[in-house]
Amino acid sequence: MSHIELVRKTDTVPFMDKNGKVLQEIKLPERVLPILSKRTAVSESGTYYKGAGSIYTCHFTNELKDGETLLSKTGILYEENKVCYLKLCGKFGIFDFPHQPMFSDLEGGCGPKEKNLPIMQEKFEYSAISEITDIIPTGIEGHNIYAYRLKETRGSLRDTCELLQYALANNFCTAWDKNLWADIYCYRFVRDVGDWYSSESLPGKLATVYALLHSLYEVDIYQYLELQSLLLGEMNTEKHLLIYYSAKVVESLCPDEWKNAEIDLVAVTPELFGKLLSLMIQAKACCHLENEEKWSWTREKQLSKKAEYETKMKGIIDRMKGGDNG
């Protein structure tokens, strides 16, 4: 398939191996247009098809395999290498290898982890999905295509505050290193509720707020500052304070629960940041969403750097005391 063909609509999703050989074809009920960098396609009727293939550019692995070209090192514990099969680049379909080593989802497809999507759709009121219209079997073990329609709505950052209040009050959490802002629709609703889980734990709530603030900071610092002001009445651009401001949001929205943590946020010290890091790492990272036991070792690895982290924060705090970053 050429790059020109990539923009064309299709009602057929090929399932290919790493050599580009088509193993089978999956028929959709209507023609769709693949969305770049997503495993989702959209039809003229406005129906989205998640797990209906992707336009292949790369995948991630911890160990290089035959035929894989190393693109870069990620610095991420659970997916160390960004790699690609050169002969597949630009091809559209579902492929017979996982996109990330911590998930069983095949490249372009929705595997066992996504079975949580219909469950959370029933529970999570702030889902961006208005309804799941169909679940289409692919013939690939454990993989389905989820057809859905999005809500028609608009919003502002005040709605994002409401989303956080709802999530924390109702014990809904997600991974602390998830690109959560990219999942938020019209400031208020979450597209991919399959990556959320129910938990009353304080670490999970801290992780969820951090995921939102960190991912927003990365793409739009102006909106981050506005949200920070709405939530806390403060504005600060120092990136290393994100975990501190996340904790302040949790303290504000869940004051009784925060008291149980016995972490005083008044004195901004290196030790405080060590405590917050230790608390948040108890929660789930992305690698824990499908198989927490298999990737539990990553927590110990992250905690082993606590002393180094506190030393780094001491330098940042000392620097901030010498100037106003507010």
C-alpha positions in Angstrom: 0.0 0.0 0.0 1.5 3.4 -1.0 1.5 6.5 1.1 -1.1 8.0 -1.4 -3.4 5.0 -0.7 -3.2 5.7 3.0 -5.7 8.6 2.8 -8.3 6.5 1.0 -11.3 5.0 2.6 -11.7 1.3 3.0 -14.0 -1.3 4.4 -11.3 -4.0 4.7 -8.7 -4.3 7.5 -5.8 -6.6 6.6 -4.1 -8.7 9.2 -0.4 -9.0 8.4 2.7 -10.6 9.7 6.0 -8.7 10.1 7.0 -9.5 6.5 3.8 -7.8 5.1 2.1 -11.1 4.2 -1.7 -10.8 4.6 -2.9 -13.6 6.9 -6.6 -12.7 6.7 -8.9 -9.8 6.0 -11.6 -8.3 8.3 -14.7 -6.7 6.8 -16.3 -3.6 8.3 -19.9 -2.7 7.9 -19.0 0.6 6.1 -16.0 2.4 4.6 -13.7 4.2 7.1 -10.8 6.6 7.0 -7.8 5.6 9.2 -6.7 8.2 11.7 -2.9 8.9 11.6 -1.0 7.7 14.7 -4.2 6.0 16.1 -5.6 2.4 16.0 -8.9 4.0 15.2 -10.7 4.8 11.9 -13.8 7.0 11.3 -16.7 6.7 8.9 -18.7 9.4 7.1 -21.6 8.5 9.4 -19.4 9.7 12.4 -18.9 6.2 13.8 -15.4 5.5 15.1 -13.9 2.0 14.9 -11.3 1.4 17.6 -9.0 -1.6 16.9 -9.6 -1.4 13.2 -6.0 -1.1 12.2 -3.3 1.5 12.2 -0.9 3.1 9.8 2.3 1.5 10.9 5.3 3.6 11.8 7.0 1.9 14.8 6.5 -0.2 17.8 8.3 -0.7 21.2 10.3 -3.6 22.6 12.7 -4.4 25.4 14.8 -6.8 23.3 15.7 -6.4 19.6 14.4 -9.1 17.3 15.5 -10.2 13.8 14.4 -7.7 11.2 13.8 -4.8 13.7 15.6 -1.5 13.1 16.4 0.5 16.3 15.1 4.0 16.0 15.9 5.3 19.5 16.3 4.5 23.1 13.2 5.6 25.1 14.6 5.7 28.7 11.4 4.0 29.8 11.8 0.9 32.0 9.1 -1.2 30.5 9.6 -0.3 26.8 13.3 0.4 26.3 13.6 0.5 22.5 11.6 2.3 19.8 11.9 0.1 16.7 10.4 -0.6 13.3 10.1 -3.2 10.5 11.2 -1.0 7.6 9.2 -3.0 5.0 5.9 -2.3 7.0 6.3 1.4 7.3 3.3 3.2 5.8 1.2 0.0 5.6 -2.3 -0.1 7.1 -3.7 -2.9 9.1 -3.4 -5.0 12.2 -0.1 -6.7 12.6 0.9 -9.9 14.4 3.2 -8.4 17.0 2.4 -6.1 20.0 2.7 -2.4 19.8 4.2 -2.3 23.4 5.7 -5.1 25.4 3.5 -4.6 28.5 0.3 -5.1 26.6 -1.1 -8.0 24.6 -2.8 -5.7 22.1 -1.4 -6.4 18.6 -0.2 -3.4 16.6 -3.4 -1.7 15.3 -5.7 -4.0 17.3 -7.7 -4.1 20.5 -6.9 -7.1 22.7 -7.9 -8.4 26.1 -7.2 -5.2 27.9 -9.9 -3.4 25.9 -12.6 -5.7 27.2 -12.7 -3.2 30.0 -14.0 -0.5 27.6 -17.7 -1.6 27.6 -17.5 -2.2 31.4 -16.2 1.3 32.2 -18.5 2.8 29.6 -21.4 1.8 31.9 -19.7 3.1 35.0 -17.9 6.2 34.1 -20.3 9.1 33.5 -17.7 11.3 32.0 -16.9 9.0 29.1 -16.7 10.9 25.8 -18.5 8.0 24.1 -22.2 8.4 23.8 -22.7 4.7 23.0 -20.9 1.6 21.8 -22.9 0.6 18.7 -21.2 -2.7 18.0 -18.4 -5.1 19.0 -17.0 -6.7 15.9 -15.0 -10.0 16.2 -11.8 -10.0 14.2 -11.1 -13.7 14.1 -7.8 -12.8 15.9 -7.6 -14.4 19.3 -8.8 -12.0 22.0 -9.2 -9.1 19.6 -12.3 -7.1 18.7 -13.2 -3.9 17.0 -15.3 -1.5 19.0 -17.6 0.8 17.1 -18.8 3.9 19.0 -20.1 7.4 18.6 -18.8 10.5 20.5 -21.0 12.9 22.5 -21.8 16.3 20.9 -20.6 18.8 23.3 -18.2 21.7 24.0 -16.5 22.9 27.1 -13.8 24.9 29.0 -11.1 24.3 31.6 -13.7 24.7 34.3 -15.2 21.4 33.0 -11.7 19.8 33.5 -11.9 20.8 37.1 -15.3 19.1 37.3 -13.9 16.0 35.6 -11.2 15.7 38.3 -13.7 16.3 41.1 -15.9 13.5 39.7 -13.1 11.1 39.2 -11.6 11.5 42.7 -15.0 11.5 44.4 -16.0 8.3 42.7 -12.7 6.5 43.0 -11.8 6.4 39.4 -8.1 6.3 38.6 -5.6 5.9 35.7 -1.9 5.4 35.2 0.4 8.2 36.4 2.5 8.1 33.2 -0.4 8.1 30.8 -0.8 10.9 28.3 -4.2 11.7 29.8 -4.7 15.1 28.3 -4.6 13.6 24.8 -7.6 11.5 25.9 -9.7 14.3 27.1 -12.5 15.4 24.8 -14.0 18.9 25.0 -12.2 19.5 28.3 -14.5 17.3 30.2 -14.9 13.8 28.9 -12.5 10.8 28.5 -12.3 9.0 25.2 -10.4 5.9 26.4 -12.1 4.8 29.6 -10.7 1.3 29.1 -7.5 2.5 30.8 -9.3 3.6 33.9 -9.9 1.5 37.0 -11.8 1.7 40.3 -9.7 2.3 43.4 -10.1 4.1 46.7 -6.3 4.4 47.1 -4.7 7.7 47.7 -1.7 6.8 45.5 -4.1 6.1 42.6 -5.8 9.5 43.0 -2.4 11.3 43.2 -1.3 9.4 40.1 -4.5 10.4 38.2 -4.1 14.1 38.9 -0.4 13.9 38.0 -1.2 12.2 34.7 -3.5 15.1 33.7 -1.3 18.0 34.9 1.9 16.5 33.5 0.4 15.7 30.1 -1.2 19.1 29.8 2.0 20.9 30.8 3.8 19.0 28.0 1.5 20.3 25.3 0.2 23.7 26.5 1.8 25.4 29.4 -0.6 28.3 29.1 -3.6 26.1 29.7 -1.7 24.3 32.4 -1.3 27.6 34.3 -4.9 28.5 33.8 -6.0 25.1 35.2 -3.6 25.4 38.1 -5.1 28.8 38.9 -8.7 27.4 38.7 -7.8 24.5 40.9 -5.5 26.1 43.5 -5.4 29.8 43.0 -1.7 29.6 42.2 0.5 29.8 39.0 4.0 28.4 38.7 5.9 27.2 35.6 8.5 25.0 37.4 8.0 21.5 35.8 9.6 19.7 38.8 6.8 20.9 41.1 4.1 19.0 39.1 3.9 16.2 41.7 3.7 18.8 44.5 0.8 20.6 42.8 -0.9 17.3 42.0 -0.7 16.5 45.7 -2.2 19.9 46.6 -5.2 19.2 44.2 -5.8 15.8 45.9 -5.5 17.5 49.3 -8.0 20.1 48.2 -10.6 17.7 46.7 -10.1 14.8 49.2 -9.0 16.5 52.5 -10.1 13.7 54.9 -8.3 11.1 52.8 -5.1 13.2 52.6 -4.9 13.5 56.4 -4.4 9.8 56.5 -1.3 10.1 54.4 0.3 12.2 57.1 2.2 14.2 54.5 2.4 17.9 55.2 2.5 20.0 52.1 3.3 23.3 53.9 7.1 22.9 54.1 8.5 22.4 50.5 11.5 20.2 51.2 13.5 17.6 49.3 12.1 15.0 51.8 8.5 16.0 50.9 9.2 15.2 47.2 10.7 11.9 48.2 7.5 11.1 50.1 5.3 12.1 47.2 7.3 10.1 44.8 7.1 7.0 47.0 3.3 7.5 47.4 2.6 7.9 43.7 4.8 5.0 42.6 2.6 2.7 44.7 -0.1 3.4 42.1 -0.3 2.0 38.6 2.0 3.1 35.7 0.9 2.2 32.2 2.8 -1.1 32.4 0.6 -2.2 35.3 -2.8 -1.7 33.6 -3.0 -5.2 32.1 -0.6 -7.3 34.1 0.5 -5.7 37.3 2.3 -8.7 38.8 4.6 -9.1 35.7 5.8 -5.5 35.9 5.8 -5.0 39.7 9.6 -4.9 39.6 9.5 -1.4 37.9 8.3 0.1 41.2 11.4 -1.1 43.0 13.6 0.3 40.3 11.9 3.7 40.4 12.1 3.8 44.2 15.8 2.9 44.2 16.3 6.4 42.7 14.5 8.2 45.6 17.7 9.5 47.2 19.0 10.8 43.8 15.6 12.4 43.2 15.7 14.2 46.6 19.2 15.5 45.9 18.0 16.9 42.6 15.0 18.5 44.2 17.3 20.2 46.8 19.1 22.0 44.0 15.9 23.1 42.4 14.4 24.3 45.7 17.6 26.2 46.5 17.5 27.8 43.0 13.9 28.8 43.4 14.5 30.4 46.8 16.9 32.8 45.0 14.2 34.0 42.6 10.5 34.3 42.1 9.1 31.6 39.7 5.4 32.3 40.5 
